[in-house]
Amino acid sequence: MKIPSQFDAIVVGAGPSGNAAAYVMAKSGLKVLQIERGEYPGSKNVQGAILYANALEEIIPDFRDDAPLERHIIEQRMWMLDETSFVGTHLRSDDYNKPPYNRYTIIRAQFDKWFSSKVREAGALLICETTVNHLILDNDQVVGVQCDREQGDVYAGVVILADGVNSTLARKAGFHNEIQASNVALAVKEILFMPEETIGQRFNIGDEEGVVIEMVGRITDGMVGTGFLYTNRESLTIGVGCMLSDFKKNPNRTSPYVLLEEMKHHPAIAPLIAGGEMKEYCAHLIPEGGFNAIPQVYGNGWMIVGDSGGFVNAAHREGSNLAMTTGRLAAETVIAAKAAGRGYGANELSVYKAALDDSFVMKDLYKYRDMPNILHRNPQFFTTYPDLVANAARTMFTVDGVDKKTKKHEVMASFRRSRSLTGLVGDAYKLWRAFR
């Protein structure tokens, strides 16, 4: 296939952020080339995920008509686990069971492939199984990409990097440094297949209804991290992620896969997944540095979107929502610059950063800017406190002839023994800072 040598824009990557950017630009009439190194968009993403509807509605308002959605989420559970039990809370609302639904579970392989089909319908040219080796620069202006196949050098007015965490292209070009292990998490996931009827019974949900469970505690073996479990139509997605730096320092040398296996055997989790047939397994990196770790995201002829720019909300895990929003805002910046005829210098593309700053993306990241450092430096929130809370609940709910006042004193004493009064006050202040 002969590829034109000149485009208005090149998008590297066909995940949610890259597809959002390519779709919006192509829909406006720009000549767009999208390059994906996988066999097809989504081929590298077997795992399930959560889709937040708002960001996609901004791009494709009628996406619900044909997008491959699994279940709409009606219930959110939050668990703290010690070795044998959990204490948690949950929100289940019939308001989430009324269209238009707010959140969905999806299978990324199916969803990315569908989104890519919309990009091509909008007029973008997609080439797969092609790796971009380098950005082509004219002095300090990015003017195209150099590919590893017969396409060779391809030129465009602007290049949008959506090539994932720790963007290789951005690092090679010197736009940012190697991501630090303390700013990225390694997550492992499995998809466990089971009958739709079984899922409905175990989670008390109807045919298209879904549940999400997020967990902290002993399941991360003393490391800073979280676990998760959520329902697809005929499968469950289960996973756990911890800071990459913690895996390196972990005295038990626990591997990610072993961590997941042990999590699956926890007494609170095992009954929910019993009988599930593991068909898919994956591991991937997630940026966790938050606001303070976001690199420069624009320059002369280039912009960075999605995971490549570290856009993950540390408080709400809205990965797909933020990714698609950054892709859309980058695309709108290119469209405006093209219409104005001013070119794609850093000054023109700075509009992208201004749009990010004005959106929920940077506002939320800024609000929770202290959270990554506070949590990373205080592992007691993932070890000591889940144990204390679970023990307190068991103490208060166990009927054994001891009066409640005595039990209350026992619980308070256990907290003071573990953290001291000063430690408890200090930890409360740290949590306030993290969520203020």
Number of C-alpha atoms within 10 A of each C-alpha: 6 6 12 11 12 17 18 19 29 30 32 26 25 29 28 30 32 33 30 32 33 35 29 25 27 23 18 13 13 21 18 29 26 25 25 24 19 17 12 17 29 23 15 15 20 18 23 26 20 25 25 21 19 15 19 20 12 13 18 14 12 11 15 14 8 8 16 19 22 23 23 29 27 23 19 16 17 17 20 24 26 23 16 11 17 25 18 14 10 13 10 13 12 8 11 16 17 11 8 11 17 16 18 23 26 24 23 24 19 19 23 24 20 16 23 25 16 20 26 19 13 19 19 27 19 21 19 15 13 17 18 21 15 17 22 19 14 10 8 12 18 22 23 25 25 16 17 15 12 10 16 14 17 20 22 21 21 26 29 26 28 30 27 24 18 21 21 19 20 23 13 14 15 10 16 18 14 12 17 13 17 16 21 23 23 21 22 21 24 24 26 21 20 19 12 17 13 16 25 19 11 11 16 11 17 13 12 18 22 26 25 21 18 17 22 23 27 24 27 25 21 19 25 26 25 20 22 18 22 24 32 31 23 17 25 24 25 24 28 28 27 25 23 23 18 19 22 13 11 13 10 10 12 14 12 20 18 11 18 21 14 13 22 20 14 18 14 16 15 13 12 17 22 12 13 16 14 14 11 14 17 15 17 14 18 24 29 27 27 25 24 14 18 19 15 13 22 24 20 23 24 27 29 31 31 28 27 25 27 30 31 27 26 21 16 8 13 16 24 23 23 26 28 26 28 32 31 27 22 32 28 19 22 30 20 14 17 16 10 10 9 11 17 23 19 16 12 20 24 19 19 24 19 12 17 17 15 11 15 14 21 23 15 18 22 16 17 19 23 21 25 21 16 16 17 20 11 14 16 19 21 26 22 17 21 23 22 17 19 19 18 20 13 14 17 18 11 11 10 8 6 11 10 13 10 11 16 14 11 15 19 14 14 15 19 14 10 14 17 13 14 10 13 14 11 13 17 12 12 17 15 11 15 18 12 11
